[in-house]
Amino acid sequence: MPTTLTLKNIPDAVYEQLKATAALNRRSLNSEAIVCLETVLTPGKLAPRERLARARALRAGVQAGGFGADAIDTMKRQGRA
């Protein structure tokens, strides 16, 4: 059975970020807060199809051949400097 939860003293920056994310995802503030809580508290409950869809979306966003081995080695060395 669903339970009601009231949140108080939410920092302004957190509220604004939640509000913006809710608008981006076309959700209410309440629905977005629930999704955020579910994501953090029950990460293992992601359905295999959803996990695969997310992996494919990430892969699609990466440019093929964007970084070669030499470029990666150079960036590693720069990060250690």
N, CA, C and O atoms as a Maestro MAE file, in Angstrom:
{
 s_m_m2io_version
 :::
 2.0.0
}

f_m_ct {
 s_m_title
 :::
 protein
 m_atom[324] {
  # First column is atom index #
  i_m_mmod_type
  r_m_x_coord
  r_m_y_coord
  r_m_z_coord
  i_m_residue_number
  s_m_chain_name
  s_m_pdb_residue_name
  s_m_pdb_atom_name
  i_m_atomic_number
  :::
  1 25 0.843 -1.175 0.000 1 A "MET " " N  " 7
  2 3 0.000 0.000 0.000 1 A "MET " " CA " 6
  3 2 0.890 1.241 0.000 1 A "MET " " C  " 6
  4 15 1.783 1.354 0.840 1 A "MET " " O  " 8
  5 25 0.662 2.178 -0.931 2 A "PRO " " N  " 7
  6 3 1.474 3.394 -0.977 2 A "PRO " " CA " 6
  7 2 1.367 4.209 0.304 2 A "PRO " " C  " 6
  8 15 0.325 4.236 0.959 2 A "PRO " " O  " 8
  9 25 2.439 4.856 0.638 3 A "THR " " N  " 7
  10 3 2.502 5.694 1.825 3 A "THR " " CA " 6
  11 2 2.789 7.125 1.401 3 A "THR " " C  " 6
  12 15 3.477 7.355 0.407 3 A "THR " " O  " 8
  13 25 2.274 8.070 2.138 4 A "THR " " N  " 7
  14 3 2.516 9.479 1.878 4 A "THR " " CA " 6
  15 2 3.750 9.931 2.635 4 A "THR " " C  " 6
  16 15 3.954 9.552 3.789 4 A "THR " " O  " 8
  17 25 4.574 10.740 1.984 5 A "LEU " " N  " 7
  18 3 5.795 11.258 2.584 5 A "LEU " " CA " 6
  19 2 5.838 12.758 2.326 5 A "LEU " " C  " 6
  20 15 5.646 13.208 1.196 5 A "LEU " " O  " 8
  21 25 6.088 13.518 3.363 6 A "THR " " N  " 7
  22 3 6.226 14.964 3.236 6 A "THR " " CA " 6
  23 2 7.688 15.316 3.454 6 A "THR " " C  " 6
  24 15 8.298 14.894 4.436 6 A "THR " " O  " 8
  25 25 8.243 16.088 2.535 7 A "LEU " " N  " 7
  26 3 9.637 16.523 2.657 7 A "LEU " " CA " 6
  27 2 9.667 17.997 3.027 7 A "LEU " " C  " 6
  28 15 8.966 18.815 2.431 7 A "LEU " " O  " 8
  29 25 10.484 18.322 4.015 8 A "LYS " " N  " 7
  30 3 10.613 19.704 4.457 8 A "LYS " " CA " 6
  31 2 12.060 20.145 4.327 8 A "LYS " " C  " 6
  32 15 12.980 19.326 4.326 8 A "LYS " " O  " 8
  33 25 12.242 21.436 4.219 9 A "ASN " " N  " 7
  34 3 13.576 22.057 4.183 9 A "ASN " " CA " 6
  35 2 14.445 21.540 3.048 9 A "ASN " " C  " 6
  36 15 15.647 21.338 3.221 9 A "ASN " " O  " 8
  37 25 13.837 21.326 1.892 10 A "ILE " " N  " 7
  38 3 14.603 20.916 0.714 10 A "ILE " " CA " 6
  39 2 15.420 22.122 0.259 10 A "ILE " " C  " 6
  40 15 14.864 23.206 0.082 10 A "ILE " " O  " 8
  41 25 16.727 21.955 0.067 11 A "PRO " " N  " 7
  42 3 17.538 23.078 -0.411 11 A "PRO " " CA " 6
  43 2 17.007 23.599 -1.757 11 A "PRO " " C  " 6
  44 15 16.556 22.825 -2.600 11 A "PRO " " O  " 8
  45 25 17.070 24.899 -1.935 12 A "ASP " " N  " 7
  46 3 16.550 25.519 -3.156 12 A "ASP " " CA " 6
  47 2 17.154 24.911 -4.414 12 A "ASP " " C  " 6
  48 15 16.445 24.666 -5.390 12 A "ASP " " O  " 8
  49 25 18.457 24.668 -4.396 13 A "ALA " " N  " 7
  50 3 19.128 24.127 -5.583 13 A "ALA " " CA " 6
  51 2 18.613 22.728 -5.920 13 A "ALA " " C  " 6
  52 15 18.440 22.393 -7.091 13 A "ALA " " O  " 8
  53 25 18.370 21.922 -4.903 14 A "VAL " " N  " 7
  54 3 17.853 20.565 -5.117 14 A "VAL " " CA " 6
  55 2 16.431 20.635 -5.669 14 A "VAL " " C  " 6
  56 15 16.077 19.896 -6.587 14 A "VAL " " O  " 8
  57 25 15.628 21.518 -5.108 15 A "TYR " " N  " 7
  58 3 14.251 21.685 -5.578 15 A "TYR " " CA " 6
  59 2 14.223 22.122 -7.039 15 A "TYR " " C  " 6
  60 15 13.467 21.575 -7.842 15 A "TYR " " O  " 8
  61 25 15.045 23.104 -7.380 16 A "GLU " " N  " 7
  62 3 15.077 23.601 -8.757 16 A "GLU " " CA " 6
  63 2 15.536 22.514 -9.728 16 A "GLU " " C  " 6
  64 15 15.006 22.390 -10.832 16 A "GLU " " O  " 8
  65 25 16.521 21.736 -9.306 17 A "GLN " " N  " 7
  66 3 17.004 20.653 -10.166 17 A "GLN " " CA " 6
  67 2 15.917 19.588 -10.347 17 A "GLN " " C  " 6
  68 15 15.718 19.094 -11.456 17 A "GLN " " O  " 8
  69 25 15.226 19.237 -9.284 18 A "LEU " " N  " 7
  70 3 14.132 18.268 -9.362 18 A "LEU " " CA " 6
  71 2 13.019 18.793 -10.261 18 A "LEU " " C  " 6
  72 15 12.457 18.054 -11.069 18 A "LEU " " O  " 8
  73 25 12.712 20.065 -10.112 19 A "LYS " " N  " 7
  74 3 11.662 20.687 -10.921 19 A "LYS " " CA " 6
  75 2 12.036 20.680 -12.404 19 A "LYS " " C  " 6
  76 15 11.199 20.383 -13.257 19 A "LYS " " O  " 8
  77 25 13.286 21.006 -12.707 20 A "ALA " " N  " 7
  78 3 13.749 21.020 -14.096 20 A "ALA " " CA " 6
  79 2 13.757 19.615 -14.693 20 A "ALA " " C  " 6
  80 15 13.356 19.415 -15.840 20 A "ALA " " O  " 8
  81 25 14.216 18.651 -13.908 21 A "THR " " N  " 7
  82 3 14.256 17.273 -14.382 21 A "THR " " CA " 6
  83 2 12.849 16.735 -14.590 21 A "THR " " C  " 6
  84 15 12.599 16.016 -15.558 21 A "THR " " O  " 8
  85 25 11.936 17.071 -13.703 22 A "ALA " " N  " 7
  86 3 10.544 16.646 -13.848 22 A "ALA " " CA " 6
  87 2 9.952 17.201 -15.145 22 A "ALA " " C  " 6
  88 15 9.268 16.486 -15.878 22 A "ALA " " O  " 8
  89 25 10.218 18.468 -15.418 23 A "ALA " " N  " 7
  90 3 9.706 19.078 -16.644 23 A "ALA " " CA " 6
  91 2 10.313 18.409 -17.877 23 A "ALA " " C  " 6
  92 15 9.616 18.149 -18.858 23 A "ALA " " O  " 8
  93 25 11.595 18.137 -17.818 24 A "LEU " " N  " 7
  94 3 12.278 17.488 -18.934 24 A "LEU " " CA " 6
  95 2 11.695 16.104 -19.213 24 A "LEU " " C  " 6
  96 15 11.566 15.700 -20.369 24 A "LEU " " O  " 8
  97 25 11.347 15.389 -18.160 25 A "ASN " " N  " 7
  98 3 10.798 14.039 -18.298 25 A "ASN " " CA " 6
  99 2 9.269 14.020 -18.356 25 A "ASN " " C  " 6
  100 15 8.654 12.954 -18.397 25 A "ASN " " O  " 8
  101 25 8.662 15.217 -18.359 26 A "ARG " " N  " 7
  102 3 7.205 15.354 -18.407 26 A "ARG " " CA " 6
  103 2 6.525 14.606 -17.261 26 A "ARG " " C  " 6
  104 15 5.557 13.871 -17.453 26 A "ARG " " O  " 8
  105 25 7.071 14.822 -16.061 27 A "ARG " " N  " 7
  106 3 6.513 14.211 -14.854 27 A "ARG " " CA " 6
  107 2 6.173 15.310 -13.853 27 A "ARG " " C  " 6
  108 15 6.659 16.437 -13.949 27 A "ARG " " O  " 8
  109 25 5.335 14.956 -12.904 28 A "SER " " N  " 7
  110 3 5.069 15.859 -11.785 28 A "SER " " CA " 6
  111 2 6.278 15.816 -10.854 28 A "SER " " C  " 6
  112 15 7.117 14.921 -10.956 28 A "SER " " O  " 8
  113 25 6.359 16.788 -9.948 29 A "LEU " " N  " 7
  114 3 7.436 16.772 -8.957 29 A "LEU " " CA " 6
  115 2 7.369 15.503 -8.117 29 A "LEU " " C  " 6
  116 15 8.400 14.901 -7.816 29 A "LEU " " O  " 8
  117 25 6.178 15.102 -7.742 30 A "ASN " " N  " 7
  118 3 5.997 13.900 -6.939 30 A "ASN " " CA " 6
  119 2 6.508 12.665 -7.688 30 A "ASN " " C  " 6
  120 15 7.261 11.864 -7.134 30 A "ASN " " O  " 8
  121 25 6.098 12.517 -8.939 31 A "SER " " N  " 7
  122 3 6.531 11.360 -9.729 31 A "SER " " CA " 6
  123 2 8.042 11.352 -9.933 31 A "SER " " C  " 6
  124 15 8.676 10.298 -9.877 31 A "SER " " O  " 8
  125 25 8.611 12.524 -10.168 32 A "GLU " " N  " 7
  126 3 10.063 12.600 -10.366 32 A "GLU " " CA " 6
  127 2 10.801 12.238 -9.089 32 A "GLU " " C  " 6
  128 15 11.823 11.552 -9.136 32 A "GLU " " O  " 8
  129 25 10.295 12.692 -7.949 33 A "ALA " " N  " 7
  130 3 10.924 12.348 -6.667 33 A "ALA " " CA " 6
  131 2 10.867 10.843 -6.427 33 A "ALA " " C  " 6
  132 15 11.830 10.253 -5.938 33 A "ALA " " O  " 8
  133 25 9.750 10.230 -6.767 34 A "ILE " " N  " 7
  134 3 9.628 8.774 -6.603 34 A "ILE " " CA " 6
  135 2 10.614 8.050 -7.507 34 A "ILE " " C  " 6
  136 15 11.267 7.100 -7.075 34 A "ILE " " O  " 8
  137 25 10.728 8.488 -8.755 35 A "VAL " " N  " 7
  138 3 11.681 7.862 -9.683 35 A "VAL " " CA " 6
  139 2 13.108 8.003 -9.150 35 A "VAL " " C  " 6
  140 15 13.889 7.053 -9.210 35 A "VAL " " O  " 8
  141 25 13.448 9.174 -8.632 36 A "CYS " " N  " 7
  142 3 14.793 9.386 -8.080 36 A "CYS " " CA " 6
  143 2 15.046 8.451 -6.900 36 A "CYS " " C  " 6
  144 15 16.104 7.829 -6.811 36 A "CYS " " O  " 8
  145 25 14.082 8.356 -6.007 37 A "LEU " " N  " 7
  146 3 14.232 7.472 -4.852 37 A "LEU " " CA " 6
  147 2 14.349 6.013 -5.288 37 A "LEU " " C  " 6
  148 15 15.192 5.279 -4.771 37 A "LEU " " O  " 8
  149 25 13.519 5.590 -6.226 38 A "GLU " " N  " 7
  150 3 13.587 4.209 -6.716 38 A "GLU " " CA " 6
  151 2 14.930 3.914 -7.366 38 A "GLU " " C  " 6
  152 15 15.491 2.834 -7.183 38 A "GLU " " O  " 8
  153 25 15.437 4.865 -8.115 39 A "THR " " N  " 7
  154 3 16.716 4.677 -8.807 39 A "THR " " CA " 6
  155 2 17.853 4.479 -7.811 39 A "THR " " C  " 6
  156 15 18.727 3.637 -8.017 39 A "THR " " O  " 8
  157 25 17.838 5.245 -6.749 40 A "VAL " " N  " 7
  158 3 18.907 5.164 -5.754 40 A "VAL " " CA " 6
  159 2 18.737 3.963 -4.825 40 A "VAL " " C  " 6
  160 15 19.708 3.282 -4.497 40 A "VAL " " O  " 8
  161 25 17.517 3.712 -4.412 41 A "LEU " " N  " 7
  162 3 17.284 2.698 -3.388 41 A "LEU " " CA " 6
  163 2 17.065 1.290 -3.932 41 A "LEU " " C  " 6
  164 15 17.262 0.315 -3.207 41 A "LEU " " O  " 8
  165 25 16.666 1.169 -5.179 42 A "THR " " N  " 7
  166 3 16.424 -0.162 -5.745 42 A "THR " " CA " 6
  167 2 17.060 -0.292 -7.133 42 A "THR " " C  " 6
  168 15 16.370 -0.603 -8.104 42 A "THR " " O  " 8
  169 25 18.372 -0.054 -7.231 43 A "PRO " " N  " 7
  170 3 19.003 -0.089 -8.550 43 A "PRO " " CA " 6
  171 2 19.005 -1.478 -9.190 43 A "PRO " " C  " 6
  172 15 19.079 -1.582 -10.414 43 A "PRO " " O  " 8
  173 25 18.925 -2.543 -8.394 44 A "GLY " " N  " 7
  174 3 18.973 -3.887 -8.938 44 A "GLY " " CA " 6
  175 2 17.677 -4.326 -9.587 44 A "GLY " " C  " 6
  176 15 17.631 -5.395 -10.195 44 A "GLY " " O  " 8
  177 25 16.625 -3.535 -9.479 45 A "LYS " " N  " 7
  178 3 15.324 -3.923 -10.016 45 A "LYS " " CA " 6
  179 2 15.109 -3.444 -11.445 45 A "LYS " " C  " 6
  180 15 13.970 -3.393 -11.908 45 A "LYS " " O  " 8
  181 25 16.157 -3.101 -12.139 46 A "LEU " " N  " 7
  182 3 16.053 -2.655 -13.516 46 A "LEU " " CA " 6
  183 2 15.817 -3.870 -14.405 46 A "LEU " " C  " 6
  184 15 16.588 -4.829 -14.372 46 A "LEU " " O  " 8
  185 25 14.767 -3.827 -15.186 47 A "ALA " " N  " 7
  186 3 14.437 -4.939 -16.074 47 A "ALA " " CA " 6
  187 2 15.531 -5.103 -17.128 47 A "ALA " " C  " 6
  188 15 16.116 -4.112 -17.565 47 A "ALA " " O  " 8
  189 25 15.815 -6.331 -17.540 48 A "PRO " " N  " 7
  190 3 16.851 -6.559 -18.554 48 A "PRO " " CA " 6
  191 2 16.635 -5.745 -19.823 48 A "PRO " " C  " 6
  192 15 17.600 -5.231 -20.388 48 A "PRO " " O  " 8
  193 25 15.409 -5.616 -20.280 49 A "ARG " " N  " 7
  194 3 15.151 -4.830 -21.498 49 A "ARG " " CA " 6
  195 2 15.500 -3.359 -21.293 49 A "ARG " " C  " 6
  196 15 16.041 -2.709 -22.188 49 A "ARG " " O  " 8
  197 25 15.186 -2.841 -20.107 50 A "GLU " " N  " 7
  198 3 15.505 -1.444 -19.805 50 A "GLU " " CA " 6
  199 2 17.012 -1.249 -19.730 50 A "GLU " " C  " 6
  200 15 17.540 -0.260 -20.238 50 A "GLU " " O  " 8
  201 25 17.706 -2.193 -19.095 51 A "ARG " " N  " 7
  202 3 19.167 -2.121 -19.005 51 A "ARG " " CA " 6
  203 2 19.783 -2.130 -20.400 51 A "ARG " " C  " 6
  204 15 20.702 -1.362 -20.683 51 A "ARG " " O  " 8
  205 25 19.275 -3.000 -21.268 52 A "LEU " " N  " 7
  206 3 19.774 -3.086 -22.636 52 A "LEU " " CA " 6
  207 2 19.472 -1.813 -23.413 52 A "LEU " " C  " 6
  208 15 20.315 -1.329 -24.168 52 A "LEU " " O  " 8
  209 25 18.276 -1.271 -23.232 53 A "ALA " " N  " 7
  210 3 17.905 -0.027 -23.916 53 A "ALA " " CA " 6
  211 2 18.817 1.113 -23.492 53 A "ALA " " C  " 6
  212 15 19.236 1.917 -24.325 53 A "ALA " " O  " 8
  213 25 19.129 1.191 -22.197 54 A "ARG " " N  " 7
  214 3 20.033 2.246 -21.713 54 A "ARG " " CA " 6
  215 2 21.439 2.071 -22.268 54 A "ARG " " C  " 6
  216 15 22.084 3.047 -22.651 54 A "ARG " " O  " 8
  217 25 21.911 0.836 -22.312 55 A "ALA " " N  " 7
  218 3 23.245 0.579 -22.857 55 A "ALA " " CA " 6
  219 2 23.307 0.965 -24.323 55 A "ALA " " C  " 6
  220 15 24.286 1.562 -24.772 55 A "ALA " " O  " 8
  221 25 22.270 0.630 -25.068 56 A "ARG " " N  " 7
  222 3 22.237 0.981 -26.494 56 A "ARG " " CA " 6
  223 2 22.189 2.495 -26.691 56 A "ARG " " C  " 6
  224 15 22.827 3.027 -27.600 56 A "ARG " " O  " 8
  225 25 21.433 3.186 -25.841 57 A "ALA " " N  " 7
  226 3 21.356 4.645 -25.938 57 A "ALA " " CA " 6
  227 2 22.707 5.279 -25.636 57 A "ALA " " C  " 6
  228 15 23.111 6.228 -26.308 57 A "ALA " " O  " 8
  229 25 23.413 4.758 -24.623 58 A "LEU " " N  " 7
  230 3 24.746 5.270 -24.320 58 A "LEU " " CA " 6
  231 2 25.704 5.028 -25.476 58 A "LEU " " C  " 6
  232 15 26.472 5.911 -25.859 58 A "LEU " " O  " 8
  233 25 25.649 3.824 -26.024 59 A "ARG " " N  " 7
  234 3 26.525 3.481 -27.140 59 A "ARG " " CA " 6
  235 2 26.256 4.371 -28.343 59 A "ARG " " C  " 6
  236 15 27.191 4.803 -29.017 59 A "ARG " " O  " 8
  237 25 24.982 4.650 -28.618 60 A "ALA " " N  " 7
  238 3 24.612 5.496 -29.747 60 A "ALA " " CA " 6
  239 2 25.140 6.920 -29.575 60 A "ALA " " C  " 6
  240 15 25.427 7.603 -30.557 60 A "ALA " " O  " 8
  241 25 25.267 7.360 -28.328 61 A "GLY " " N  " 7
  242 3 25.745 8.712 -28.061 61 A "GLY " " CA " 6
  243 2 27.247 8.877 -28.143 61 A "GLY " " C  " 6
  244 15 27.753 9.999 -28.142 61 A "GLY " " O  " 8
  245 25 27.966 7.762 -28.215 62 A "VAL " " N  " 7
  246 3 29.425 7.816 -28.291 62 A "VAL " " CA " 6
  247 2 29.845 7.777 -29.748 62 A "VAL " " C  " 6
  248 15 29.377 6.936 -30.515 62 A "VAL " " O  " 8
  249 25 30.722 8.680 -30.123 63 A "GLN " " N  " 7
  250 3 31.203 8.711 -31.496 63 A "GLN " " CA " 6
  251 2 32.123 7.526 -31.758 63 A "GLN " " C  " 6
  252 15 33.061 7.272 -31.002 63 A "GLN " " O  " 8
  253 25 31.844 6.813 -32.830 64 A "ALA " " N  " 7
  254 3 32.698 5.682 -33.194 64 A "ALA " " CA " 6
  255 2 34.082 6.201 -33.568 64 A "ALA " " C  " 6
  256 15 34.217 7.145 -34.347 64 A "ALA " " O  " 8
  257 25 35.099 5.573 -33.004 65 A "GLY " " N  " 7
  258 3 36.467 5.972 -33.325 65 A "GLY " " CA " 6
  259 2 36.842 7.326 -32.789 65 A "GLY " " C  " 6
  260 15 37.777 7.948 -33.293 65 A "GLY " " O  " 8
  261 25 36.141 7.803 -31.779 66 A "GLY " " N  " 7
  262 3 36.400 9.131 -31.239 66 A "GLY " " CA " 6
  263 2 37.771 9.258 -30.604 66 A "GLY " " C  " 6
  264 15 38.400 10.313 -30.695 66 A "GLY " " O  " 8
  265 25 38.241 8.204 -29.965 67 A "PHE " " N  " 7
  266 3 39.534 8.233 -29.295 67 A "PHE " " CA " 6
  267 2 40.303 6.973 -29.653 67 A "PHE " " C  " 6
  268 15 39.806 5.857 -29.504 67 A "PHE " " O  " 8
  269 25 41.501 7.169 -30.119 68 A "GLY " " N  " 7
  270 3 42.382 6.035 -30.370 68 A "GLY " " CA " 6
  271 2 43.196 5.730 -29.124 68 A "GLY " " C  " 6
  272 15 43.170 6.485 -28.152 68 A "GLY " " O  " 8
  273 25 43.919 4.617 -29.161 69 A "ALA " " N  " 7
  274 3 44.726 4.209 -28.007 69 A "ALA " " CA " 6
  275 2 45.758 5.281 -27.647 69 A "ALA " " C  " 6
  276 15 45.982 5.546 -26.466 69 A "ALA " " O  " 8
  277 25 46.380 5.891 -28.639 70 A "ASP " " N  " 7
  278 3 47.384 6.928 -28.364 70 A "ASP " " CA " 6
  279 2 46.764 8.138 -27.674 70 A "ASP " " C  " 6
  280 15 47.342 8.690 -26.739 70 A "ASP " " O  " 8
  281 25 45.591 8.544 -28.138 71 A "ALA " " N  " 7
  282 3 44.909 9.692 -27.532 71 A "ALA " " CA " 6
  283 2 44.526 9.386 -26.087 71 A "ALA " " C  " 6
  284 15 44.648 10.248 -25.217 71 A "ALA " " O  " 8
  285 25 44.072 8.183 -25.834 72 A "ILE " " N  " 7
  286 3 43.702 7.789 -24.472 72 A "ILE " " CA " 6
  287 2 44.923 7.781 -23.565 72 A "ILE " " C  " 6
  288 15 44.854 8.273 -22.439 72 A "ILE " " O  " 8
  289 25 46.039 7.231 -24.035 73 A "ASP " " N  " 7
  290 3 47.271 7.235 -23.244 73 A "ASP " " CA " 6
  291 2 47.723 8.659 -22.932 73 A "ASP " " C  " 6
  292 15 48.154 8.947 -21.815 73 A "ASP " " O  " 8
  293 25 47.625 9.539 -23.912 74 A "THR " " N  " 7
  294 3 48.017 10.938 -23.710 74 A "THR " " CA " 6
  295 2 47.139 11.592 -22.646 74 A "THR " " C  " 6
  296 15 47.641 12.299 -21.772 74 A "THR " " O  " 8
  297 25 45.831 11.357 -22.719 75 A "MET " " N  " 7
  298 3 44.918 11.939 -21.732 75 A "MET " " CA " 6
  299 2 45.187 11.379 -20.325 75 A "MET " " C  " 6
  300 15 45.079 12.103 -19.335 75 A "MET " " O  " 8
  301 25 45.529 10.117 -20.244 76 A "LYS " " N  " 7
  302 3 45.863 9.532 -18.943 76 A "LYS " " CA " 6
  303 2 47.080 10.212 -18.355 76 A "LYS " " C  " 6
  304 15 47.103 10.557 -17.174 76 A "LYS " " O  " 8
  305 25 48.095 10.404 -19.186 77 A "ARG " " N  " 7
  306 3 49.326 11.038 -18.693 77 A "ARG " " CA " 6
  307 2 49.061 12.476 -18.265 77 A "ARG " " C  " 6
  308 15 49.607 12.931 -17.260 77 A "ARG " " O  " 8
  309 25 48.234 13.190 -19.011 78 A "GLN " " N  " 7
  310 3 47.905 14.572 -18.648 78 A "GLN " " CA " 6
  311 2 47.139 14.629 -17.329 78 A "GLN " " C  " 6
  312 15 47.331 15.553 -16.538 78 A "GLN " " O  " 8
  313 25 46.282 13.656 -17.095 79 A "GLY " " N  " 7
  314 3 45.522 13.619 -15.851 79 A "GLY " " CA " 6
  315 2 46.387 13.337 -14.647 79 A "GLY " " C  " 6
  316 15 46.025 13.690 -13.525 79 A "GLY " " O  " 8
  317 25 47.523 12.705 -14.863 80 A "ARG " " N  " 7
  318 3 48.415 12.365 -13.746 80 A "ARG " " CA " 6
  319 2 49.411 13.479 -13.460 80 A "ARG " " C  " 6
  320 15 50.099 13.460 -12.439 80 A "ARG " " O  " 8
  321 25 49.486 14.433 -14.349 81 A "ALA " " N  " 7
  322 3 50.477 15.510 -14.181 81 A "ALA " " CA " 6
  323 2 50.082 16.486 -13.119 81 A "ALA " " C  " 6
  324 15 50.809 17.444 -12.860 81 A "ALA " " O  " 8
  :::
 }
 m_bond[323] {
  # First column is bond index #
  i_m_from
  i_m_to
  i_m_order
  :::
  1 1 2 1
  2 2 3 1
  3 3 4 2
  4 3 5 1
  5 5 6 1
  6 6 7 1
  7 7 8 2
  8 7 9 1
  9 9 10 1
  10 10 11 1
  11 11 12 2
  12 11 13 1
  13 13 14 1
  14 14 15 1
  15 15 16 2
  16 15 17 1
  17 17 18 1
  18 18 19 1
  19 19 20 2
  20 19 21 1
  21 21 22 1
  22 22 23 1
  23 23 24 2
  24 23 25 1
  25 25 26 1
  26 26 27 1
  27 27 28 2
  28 27 29 1
  29 29 30 1
  30 30 31 1
  31 31 32 2
  32 31 33 1
  33 33 34 1
  34 34 35 1
  35 35 36 2
  36 35 37 1
  37 37 38 1
  38 38 39 1
  39 39 40 2
  40 39 41 1
  41 41 42 1
  42 42 43 1
  43 43 44 2
  44 43 45 1
  45 45 46 1
  46 46 47 1
  47 47 48 2
  48 47 49 1
  49 49 50 1
  50 50 51 1
  51 51 52 2
  52 51 53 1
  53 53 54 1
  54 54 55 1
  55 55 56 2
  56 55 57 1
  57 57 58 1
  58 58 59 1
  59 59 60 2
  60 59 61 1
  61 61 62 1
  62 62 63 1
  63 63 64 2
  64 63 65 1
  65 65 66 1
  66 66 67 1
  67 67 68 2
  68 67 69 1
  69 69 70 1
  70 70 71 1
  71 71 72 2
  72 71 73 1
  73 73 74 1
  74 74 75 1
  75 75 76 2
  76 75 77 1
  77 77 78 1
  78 78 79 1
  79 79 80 2
  80 79 81 1
  81 81 82 1
  82 82 83 1
  83 83 84 2
  84 83 85 1
  85 85 86 1
  86 86 87 1
  87 87 88 2
  88 87 89 1
  89 89 90 1
  90 90 91 1
  91 91 92 2
  92 91 93 1
  93 93 94 1
  94 94 95 1
  95 95 96 2
  96 95 97 1
  97 97 98 1
  98 98 99 1
  99 99 100 2
  100 99 101 1
  101 101 102 1
  102 102 103 1
  103 103 104 2
  104 103 105 1
  105 105 106 1
  106 106 107 1
  107 107 108 2
  108 107 109 1
  109 109 110 1
  110 110 111 1
  111 111 112 2
  112 111 113 1
  113 113 114 1
  114 114 115 1
  115 115 116 2
  116 115 117 1
  117 117 118 1
  118 118 119 1
  119 119 120 2
  120 119 121 1
  121 121 122 1
  122 122 123 1
  123 123 124 2
  124 123 125 1
  125 125 126 1
  126 126 127 1
  127 127 128 2
  128 127 129 1
  129 129 130 1
  130 130 131 1
  131 131 132 2
  132 131 133 1
  133 133 134 1
  134 134 135 1
  135 135 136 2
  136 135 137 1
  137 137 138 1
  138 138 139 1
  139 139 140 2
  140 139 141 1
  141 141 142 1
  142 142 143 1
  143 143 144 2
  144 143 145 1
  145 145 146 1
  146 146 147 1
  147 147 148 2
  148 147 149 1
  149 149 150 1
  150 150 151 1
  151 151 152 2
  152 151 153 1
  153 153 154 1
  154 154 155 1
  155 155 156 2
  156 155 157 1
  157 157 158 1
  158 158 159 1
  159 159 160 2
  160 159 161 1
  161 161 162 1
  162 162 163 1
  163 163 164 2
  164 163 165 1
  165 165 166 1
  166 166 167 1
  167 167 168 2
  168 167 169 1
  169 169 170 1
  170 170 171 1
  171 171 172 2
  172 171 173 1
  173 173 174 1
  174 174 175 1
  175 175 176 2
  176 175 177 1
  177 177 178 1
  178 178 179 1
  179 179 180 2
  180 179 181 1
  181 181 182 1
  182 182 183 1
  183 183 184 2
  184 183 185 1
  185 185 186 1
  186 186 187 1
  187 187 188 2
  188 187 189 1
  189 189 190 1
  190 190 191 1
  191 191 192 2
  192 191 193 1
  193 193 194 1
  194 194 195 1
  195 195 196 2
  196 195 197 1
  197 197 198 1
  198 198 199 1
  199 199 200 2
  200 199 201 1
  201 201 202 1
  202 202 203 1
  203 203 204 2
  204 203 205 1
  205 205 206 1
  206 206 207 1
  207 207 208 2
  208 207 209 1
  209 209 210 1
  210 210 211 1
  211 211 212 2
  212 211 213 1
  213 213 214 1
  214 214 215 1
  215 215 216 2
  216 215 217 1
  217 217 218 1
  218 218 219 1
  219 219 220 2
  220 219 221 1
  221 221 222 1
  222 222 223 1
  223 223 224 2
  224 223 225 1
  225 225 226 1
  226 226 227 1
  227 227 228 2
  228 227 229 1
  229 229 230 1
  230 230 231 1
  231 231 232 2
  232 231 233 1
  233 233 234 1
  234 234 235 1
  235 235 236 2
  236 235 237 1
  237 237 238 1
  238 238 239 1
  239 239 240 2
  240 239 241 1
  241 241 242 1
  242 242 243 1
  243 243 244 2
  244 243 245 1
  245 245 246 1
  246 246 247 1
  247 247 248 2
  248 247 249 1
  249 249 250 1
  250 250 251 1
  251 251 252 2
  252 251 253 1
  253 253 254 1
  254 254 255 1
  255 255 256 2
  256 255 257 1
  257 257 258 1
  258 258 259 1
  259 259 260 2
  260 259 261 1
  261 261 262 1
  262 262 263 1
  263 263 264 2
  264 263 265 1
  265 265 266 1
  266 266 267 1
  267 267 268 2
  268 267 269 1
  269 269 270 1
  270 270 271 1
  271 271 272 2
  272 271 273 1
  273 273 274 1
  274 274 275 1
  275 275 276 2
  276 275 277 1
  277 277 278 1
  278 278 279 1
  279 279 280 2
  280 279 281 1
  281 281 282 1
  282 282 283 1
  283 283 284 2
  284 283 285 1
  285 285 286 1
  286 286 287 1
  287 287 288 2
  288 287 289 1
  289 289 290 1
  290 290 291 1
  291 291 292 2
  292 291 293 1
  293 293 294 1
  294 294 295 1
  295 295 296 2
  296 295 297 1
  297 297 298 1
  298 298 299 1
  299 299 300 2
  300 299 301 1
  301 301 302 1
  302 302 303 1
  303 303 304 2
  304 303 305 1
  305 305 306 1
  306 306 307 1
  307 307 308 2
  308 307 309 1
  309 309 310 1
  310 310 311 1
  311 311 312 2
  312 311 313 1
  313 313 314 1
  314 314 315 1
  315 315 316 2
  316 315 317 1
  317 317 318 1
  318 318 319 1
  319 319 320 2
  320 319 321 1
  321 321 322 1
  322 322 323 1
  323 323 324 2
  :::
 }
}
